[in-house]
Amino acid sequence: MMMARSIPTPLWFAAALFPMVVSQIVRLQQSDPAAWIVWDYAGRLGALAVLSAIPAARTIAFRFEPLRIARWEVTIWIVGIVLTDHYLGGWIRRTINGVLPATVLGAYPEVQGWLHVVDIFFGLGLVALSEEIVFRRCARHLLQSYLDDGYALVLATSFLFGAYHWWTGFGNIGEAMVIGGLLMMLYRRSGALWPAVLGHYLTDIVDFAF
């Protein structure tokens, strides 16, 4: 237990990121949508399990944070993020990936029937929760000691979030960087992570469900 508590932040952050990246690599080899989704879920649940198993990480990843702004302001932020992603982010993705199609190494599977329903409600929820915990809350904790808590941190975590989308093409990396920056600003502004999780989830709902 003492050894687990003494694990420095960069190591437990890398340990949590490892199963997510491995699942990305394995997913690229899958042609069956169900297998693709299983590996996707496994990587994200693996990351959350790592964070849960390490006391120092668990204290950061799953802590309670009170909301510091009014819910109407949260609503405005979320609507703005969803619209920005749909229009500006979509334009960035289509334009850059259209010019540089070779940078797209894979695509999200098209699922039908009950699997589609499960993926929309559970899968996209898991995506939003795992990525916000890792790339907003944990990455913020990791980088604060180097960059304080200003716009340099927002930019650095945006680059990190974009890099995580390495296999989706430079256009989607750019889109992820823009939305990652907005989600981090919402997290810093609101003081709580759940508005960023909800904004991320609704953004993905618009992208994937419709």
Stockholm file with secondary structure:
# STOCKHOLM 1.0

chainA/1-210         MMMARSIPTPLWFAAALFPMVVSQIVRLQQSDPAAWIVWDYAGRLGALAVLSAIPAARTIAFRFEPLRIARWEVTIWIVGIVLTDHYLGGWIRRTINGVLPATVLGAYPEVQGWLHVVDIFFGLGLVALSEEIVFRRCARHLLQSYLDDGYALVLATSFLFGAYHWWTGFGNIGEAMVIGGLLMMLYRRSGALWPAVLGHYLTDIVDFAF
#=GR chainA/1-210 SS CHHHHTCCHHHHHHHHHHHHHHHHHHHTTCCSHHHHHHHHHHHHHHHHHHHHHSHHHHHHHTCCCCCCSCHHHHHHHHHHHHHHIIIIIHHHHHHHHHHCGGGBCCCCCCCCHHHHHHIIIIIHHHHHHHHHIIIIIIHHHHHHHHHTTSHHHHHHHHHHHHHHTTTBCHHHHHHHHHHHHHHHHHHHHHSSSHHHHHHHHHHHIIIIIC
#=GC SS_cons         CHHHHTCCHHHHHHHHHHHHHHHHHHHTTCCSHHHHHHHHHHHHHHHHHHHHHSHHHHHHHTCCCCCCSCHHHHHHHHHHHHHHIIIIIHHHHHHHHHHCGGGBCCCCCCCCHHHHHHIIIIIHHHHHHHHHIIIIIIHHHHHHHHHTTSHHHHHHHHHHHHHHTTTBCHHHHHHHHHHHHHHHHHHHHHSSSHHHHHHHHHHHIIIIIC
//
